[in-house]
């Protein structure tokens, strides 16, 4: 009998801060917490863009620079940093680290898949044509 391939389980989910198209940025890092990743990415962005010529205050920003309002926008599963509503290319995304699943986790996964399959089998079965007809009828009556 052929050996079964290893099955994987999630070991850890990390939050990766990065700046698209900027290899010189020091803010590229991995964090365990999404909020921490966003906070540090925003701080590193300000330090990179607005701290210049050695005129930095204790917060790491140029004392003479007008700092933008920073906000985060979620799009396509990533957080994008905006400065005064304009994209900065600084992003925070998730990165999942996998490991080999234990026998117990494999049994749990198998039991969950079997329960989901049984639940789907017990649902009333309809063709797509019937489903679309019901949707069209509901829209027509609304």
C-alpha positions as a LaTeX table, in Angstrom:
\begin{tabular}{lrrr}
\hline
Residue & $x$ (\AA) & $y$ (\AA) & $z$ (\AA) \\
\hline
Unk1 & 0.00 & 0.00 & 0.00 \\
Unk2 & 1.35 & 3.44 & $-0.94$ \\
Unk3 & 2.23 & 5.82 & 1.84 \\
Unk4 & $-0.29$ & 8.64 & 2.34 \\
Unk5 & 1.09 & 12.13 & 1.77 \\
Unk6 & 1.45 & 14.29 & 4.87 \\
Unk7 & $-1.52$ & 16.41 & 5.78 \\
Unk8 & $-1.01$ & 19.91 & 7.05 \\
Unk9 & $-2.39$ & 21.94 & 9.91 \\
Unk10 & $-2.06$ & 25.64 & 10.54 \\
Unk11 & 0.77 & 26.26 & 12.97 \\
Unk12 & 0.70 & 30.04 & 13.04 \\
Unk13 & $-0.80$ & 33.03 & 11.28 \\
Unk14 & 1.54 & 35.98 & 10.93 \\
Unk15 & 0.88 & 39.52 & 9.75 \\
Unk16 & 3.42 & 40.79 & 7.27 \\
Unk17 & 4.08 & 44.52 & 6.88 \\
Unk18 & 5.66 & 45.51 & 3.57 \\
Unk19 & 6.01 & 48.36 & 1.14 \\
Unk20 & 5.41 & 47.47 & $-2.48$ \\
Unk21 & 8.23 & 48.48 & $-4.83$ \\
Unk22 & 10.49 & 49.80 & $-2.04$ \\
Unk23 & 13.36 & 47.47 & $-1.16$ \\
Unk24 & 15.06 & 50.10 & 1.00 \\
Unk25 & 12.28 & 50.35 & 3.60 \\
Unk26 & 13.22 & 49.00 & 7.02 \\
Unk27 & 9.61 & 48.38 & 8.04 \\
Unk28 & 9.33 & 44.96 & 6.36 \\
Unk29 & 8.61 & 42.62 & 9.25 \\
Unk30 & 6.41 & 39.82 & 10.55 \\
Unk31 & 4.09 & 40.30 & 13.54 \\
Unk32 & 1.85 & 38.00 & 15.56 \\
Unk33 & $-0.86$ & 40.65 & 15.90 \\
Unk34 & $-2.54$ & 42.54 & 13.04 \\
Unk35 & $-2.99$ & 45.78 & 14.99 \\
Unk36 & 0.67 & 45.78 & 16.02 \\
Unk37 & 1.72 & 45.20 & 12.40 \\
Unk38 & $-0.41$ & 48.14 & 11.24 \\
Unk39 & 0.87 & 50.43 & 14.01 \\
Unk40 & 4.53 & 49.67 & 13.31 \\
Unk41 & 4.08 & 49.88 & 9.54 \\
Unk42 & 2.48 & 53.33 & 9.87 \\
Unk43 & 5.23 & 54.51 & 12.24 \\
Unk44 & 7.95 & 53.20 & 9.91 \\
Unk45 & 6.26 & 54.86 & 6.93 \\
Unk46 & 6.24 & 58.23 & 8.72 \\
Unk47 & 9.88 & 57.81 & 9.73 \\
Unk48 & 10.89 & 56.89 & 6.16 \\
Unk49 & 8.90 & 59.58 & 4.36 \\
Unk50 & 8.97 & 62.50 & 6.81 \\
Unk51 & 12.14 & 62.12 & 8.89 \\
Unk52 & 14.86 & 63.75 & 6.87 \\
Unk53 & 18.09 & 65.71 & 7.26 \\
Unk54 & 18.44 & 64.72 & 10.91 \\
Unk55 & 15.64 & 67.11 & 11.96 \\
Unk56 & 13.68 & 64.49 & 13.85 \\
Unk57 & 11.85 & 64.87 & 17.12 \\
Unk58 & 11.48 & 62.16 & 19.76 \\
Unk59 & 8.72 & 60.49 & 17.74 \\
Unk60 & 11.06 & 60.06 & 14.77 \\
Unk61 & 9.39 & 62.64 & 12.53 \\
Unk62 & 10.67 & 65.83 & 10.97 \\
Unk63 & 9.72 & 68.74 & 13.21 \\
Unk64 & 8.93 & 70.91 & 10.19 \\
Unk65 & 6.93 & 68.44 & 8.11 \\
Unk66 & 3.15 & 68.52 & 8.03 \\
Unk67 & 2.17 & 64.94 & 8.80 \\
Unk68 & $-0.66$ & 63.35 & 6.85 \\
Unk69 & $-3.70$ & 61.72 & 8.37 \\
Unk70 & $-3.08$ & 57.97 & 8.16 \\
Unk71 & $-5.93$ & 55.53 & 7.69 \\
Unk72 & $-6.20$ & 51.88 & 6.72 \\
Unk73 & $-8.38$ & 50.45 & 3.98 \\
Unk74 & $-9.02$ & 46.74 & 3.51 \\
Unk75 & $-9.01$ & 45.48 & $-0.06$ \\
Unk76 & $-8.48$ & 42.00 & $-1.49$ \\
Unk77 & $-7.64$ & 40.54 & 1.92 \\
Unk78 & $-4.91$ & 43.10 & 2.63 \\
Unk79 & $-4.77$ & 46.29 & 4.62 \\
Unk80 & $-3.50$ & 49.31 & 2.66 \\
Unk81 & $-2.12$ & 52.41 & 4.39 \\
Unk82 & $-3.52$ & 55.68 & 3.10 \\
Unk83 & $-1.94$ & 59.10 & 3.74 \\
Unk84 & $-4.63$ & 61.77 & 3.48 \\
Unk85 & $-6.67$ & 59.27 & 1.47 \\
Unk86 & $-3.89$ & 58.53 & $-1.04$ \\
Unk87 & $-2.36$ & 55.06 & $-1.34$ \\
Unk88 & 1.17 & 54.75 & 0.07 \\
Unk89 & 1.89 & 51.18 & $-1.14$ \\
Unk90 & 2.47 & 50.16 & 2.49 \\
Unk91 & 0.45 & 47.02 & 3.15 \\
Unk92 & $-0.22$ & 44.46 & 5.87 \\
Unk93 & $-1.23$ & 40.97 & 4.79 \\
Unk94 & $-1.49$ & 37.60 & 6.49 \\
Unk95 & 0.97 & 34.79 & 6.04 \\
Unk96 & 0.08 & 31.32 & 7.28 \\
Unk97 & 2.73 & 28.89 & 8.48 \\
Unk98 & 1.81 & 25.21 & 8.21 \\
Unk99 & 3.14 & 22.12 & 9.90 \\
Unk100 & 2.49 & 18.40 & 9.58 \\
Unk101 & $-0.84$ & 17.51 & 11.19 \\
Unk102 & $-0.93$ & 15.08 & 14.09 \\
Unk103 & $-2.96$ & 11.86 & 13.92 \\
Unk104 & $-5.55$ & 13.43 & 16.25 \\
Unk105 & $-5.92$ & 16.48 & 13.96 \\
Unk106 & $-6.29$ & 14.21 & 10.93 \\
Unk107 & $-9.10$ & 12.28 & 12.68 \\
Unk108 & $-10.77$ & 15.60 & 13.59 \\
Unk109 & $-10.46$ & 16.88 & 10.01 \\
Unk110 & $-11.89$ & 13.62 & 8.65 \\
Unk111 & $-14.81$ & 13.73 & 11.11 \\
Unk112 & $-15.54$ & 17.36 & 10.21 \\
Unk113 & $-15.47$ & 16.61 & 6.46 \\
Unk114 & $-17.77$ & 13.59 & 6.97 \\
Unk115 & $-20.24$ & 15.71 & 8.98 \\
Unk116 & $-20.21$ & 18.45 & 6.33 \\
Unk117 & $-20.78$ & 15.88 & 3.58 \\
Unk118 & $-23.71$ & 14.32 & 5.50 \\
Unk119 & $-25.23$ & 17.76 & 6.12 \\
Unk120 & $-25.02$ & 18.59 & 2.39 \\
Unk121 & $-26.60$ & 15.22 & 1.50 \\
Unk122 & $-29.55$ & 15.97 & 3.82 \\
Unk123 & $-30.31$ & 19.33 & 2.20 \\
Unk124 & $-33.09$ & 19.44 & $-0.37$ \\
Unk125 & $-31.52$ & 19.12 & $-3.81$ \\
Unk126 & $-32.47$ & 21.59 & $-6.57$ \\
Unk127 & $-31.11$ & 22.17 & $-9.99$ \\
Unk128 & $-29.51$ & 25.48 & $-10.90$ \\
Unk129 & $-32.37$ & 26.13 & $-13.30$ \\
Unk130 & $-34.89$ & 25.87 & $-10.43$ \\
Unk131 & $-32.75$ & 28.04 & $-8.17$ \\
Unk132 & $-32.41$ & 30.76 & $-10.82$ \\
Unk133 & $-36.14$ & 30.62 & $-11.54$ \\
Unk134 & $-36.86$ & 31.15 & $-7.82$ \\
Unk135 & $-34.45$ & 34.11 & $-7.69$ \\
Unk136 & $-36.04$ & 35.68 & $-10.80$ \\
Unk137 & $-39.53$ & 35.21 & $-9.33$ \\
Unk138 & $-38.46$ & 36.81 & $-6.05$ \\
Unk139 & $-37.00$ & 39.80 & $-7.89$ \\
Unk140 & $-40.11$ & 40.17 & $-10.05$ \\
Unk141 & $-42.39$ & 40.24 & $-7.01$ \\
Unk142 & $-40.22$ & 42.78 & $-5.15$ \\
\hline
\end{tabular}
